[in-house]
């Protein structure tokens, strides 16, 4: 295994309790960019239309980046690809930490898991063994306890564990996969998919070196990248304050989603910010993912309430979701909520989202003010009530009492409860929106609508539209011809920005880099990525070819959804963000509209070579990308489909 | 006179850039376990402790080596392992009070910091100044 030779795919069949190894030619790493791209290719080829994301046939692909294991700065990330139990559509969810490098050093580039184990199982993958272990005694344990006990019982202090918590075991559709204790592939319920397979954990460790085609050239470009990261102001900012550092600025822009996206501003945003974490003594220490010089990860401890509560994080999304969303203004409460999500294995974005929906539903009388806690007691659904939030997190993870109503996500909850409650269910495609305001950021609105996994920032993330930094303004100028288009409230040229960012994100994930370095700071450019991939593989690849390969990946992922019947009708935004104006002091009419989104979608589909009416790849586009087999599969699926089944989980 | 590497565990974030740079420079591959600098990580509490050779004035490793395979380099004075002469007895690992010498089981030789001819790669790439190069004497 290595970046300079064949790609080694380890296949594990849990039903048969057998493994096999497949070698893919290195050229595939250039054609599909590596990790995520190859994983999406495997997912498309090896699952059929209408497959059950919680069934035997479900395939989960764990794909560290092609450069993971090397010194390429930030290249420690792993993308998990599968069909989402939450949306019934394509899902890629990415995690940092050290697990991906562990899989690489065990000798494997990609892990494909299929089938269902007959009882709770863990996998141990080293360079000498792939072992199926009995995980009965880990079942029910939280993420931290599982990780700690596995290291001890395997007598491998430096083993790295990816696992699910109780939420994944209980098929909660807000459950993620955690690794290196506090790093989450959170979105889309892939933890539930692992739980349905009875697979509690995957432990990795090995001593197989990574060999590159041209180590000297690779070192030179890595040094160039490292120096650029160190010199980029936004990278320093994230190192100092973590991702939660952006709470304050977002609030000042009146774009911090407060109280279930009703407002964009809160009075005391400092109290839930990264600045507060760092300056008021909550931050215990900083941590890096593998090979990352930024170190945005926090390890924090509560100070007054919740004694002993310590954990990795919190991230921006978590404090924005609980602090601003649920109105928990005390940092200690946010830290406890963060710790609970971590150890129970829950996606903090989606978990806080369903809790906000429940609070609003109670406020509007659609659900009772007091609900059953599943233990003979009742909790009061009220904004800002920390006890209720913390209780609800556990109730969701264990599907206890009213928690069971929330555990399938906000779309399902609104269907169960009925009334108008779907109007404040802030989701699209069945996924809860991340804590980003799109009513005053039109590239974001388009990117969220077209994102095949649902409305969040981790498929496109067109941060450049804000023109925050010299790097961002340069990029907008290069893509549109004028830096004046770095203006979030206008729609001009936004489809171009979105297309570029999606392509950059596909490169980022596939190489194993972090979007913090490539997108939110623009420290690592596609040209640098091309140079790193060329040096690693010995196959010359240009920036243009990287974009072409990224388009191949994006078309494949779009085709996966198209095969399920999804298309333009699903490229929508949550109802609230389309119909309710965001109050703001600048007098801007801040809302998204069908007309505005429709115009941007037309232009975006044209750029992509997709059918304007259906929003799916044209056969000619797929063929031109060398995806003729995908075009055939799509044609067959379209002929066979019953239109009403589109996109249902 | 000489140089020394100084570590500050409070600054280390556990990114392992030092191990990666070291293994690439000395072994031509990325293999953190073959690095001359070792970072001990405790992921549950996100602690990380970098450990590098202190380049002692009267090095116990040199005294312990039965075949004289540990020698001062002419350029920097830093003690390095002459892999041709090393017999893999691990006496130096035992003798080092700091636990700063590792072992390559495949090649059967000790792995020890040689200060990269005065420009240590680990200190160069460390993003948080947890490993720095200092002049002493």
Interface residues (C-beta under 8 A of the other chain):
Chain A: X2 X69 X70 X71 X73 X97 X98 X105 X144 X147 X148 X158 X160 X180 X181 X182 X207 X209 X210 X211 X212 X215 X219 X223 X226 X229 X230 X239 X284 X285 X286 X287 X288 X289 X290 X291 X292 X293 X294 X295 X297 X299 X310 X312
Chain B: X10 X13 X14 X15 X16 X17 X20 X21 X23 X24 X27 X28 X29 X30 X31 X32 X33 X34 X41 X43 X44 X45 X46 X47 X48 X125 X127 X128
